[in-house]
Amino acid sequence: MELAYITWNVDPVIFRIGSFAIRWYSLFLVASFYISYRMVGYIYDREGRSKDPLPSYALFVIGGLFLGGRLMHCLAYEPAYYLKYPWDIIKPWRGVLGENARFVGYRGMSGHGSALGIILGIVINAWRTKTPVVWMIDRVALFGPLIGFFVRLGNLFNSEILGTPSGASWAFVFMRTDHVPRHPVQLYEAIAYLVIFIVSFDWYKRIAGREKPGAMLGLVLILVYSARFLLEFFKAKQSDVETDLSLNMGHLLSIPFIVGGLILFFRPAGKKDKNTQIR
């Protein structure tokens, strides 16, 4: 008896106008930014802070997300190619314009690199606007899992970041790739990130102003990258770099984030921390 696997053949493009296309991935990404921006505004109102620096933070966070994600992907997952052709890191085509150029866009992104880029963007803008760095990182960190939820939905609609072959009845057959029943690891990860966002945001609402600086960032790092580490076992190899590794690149990059999160969350509260908490 053949198992009734789930056939997945969704067109990643919503509609086209000539050569211009709107993709589901782009729609999900824009939605994640918009919802996160509005909810950060809610946090500013809730804690009685001026929202004047908020637009510039949005620009630096988005810039850090794309630049960090792009650089980490290129140098960690495809180093041989991008070290040979470094300009391909920043240009959206491969080949020579007017001859054999092929538009490929910026589909290669690393979630680990995006996290580092976001933190760096916040630090730079906090220095520019003279606002509390750790306070802002803690609040923005809450929405990392929400953005991750939408990104993984985009990956599902793109039929990319495939899972390992599976005989489970809920396995997806990605008709646009190899027709092999696979774990829908993009969906696993999306659901995990949504649950983590709900848990983290509920924790924030209950303890905001009484937490150790950096504790909210620590909690998010622990939950997100522990889930990422476990779910990497259900992912197919993403690049040739991982062929001879017992753990894949996602595993290796997640470990420092988990360790950093544990340090931030469980470190003892110092006297300075207690004095700066909002009562």
Buried (B, 14 or more C-beta within 10 A) or exposed (E): EEEEBBEBEEEBBEEEEEEEEEBBBBBBBEBBBEBBBEBBEEBBEEEEBEEEBBEBBBEBBBBBBBBBBBBBBBBBBBEEBBEEEEEBBEEEEEEEEEEEEEEEEEEBBBBBBBBBBBBBBBBBBBEEBEBEBBBBBBBBBBBBBBBBBBBBBBBBBBBBBBBBEBEEEEBBBBEEEEEBBBBBBBBBBBBBBBBBBEBBBEBBEEEBEEBBBBBBBBBBBBBBBBBBBBBBBBBBEBBEBBEEEEEBBBBBBBEEBBEBBBEBBEBEEEEEBEEEEEE
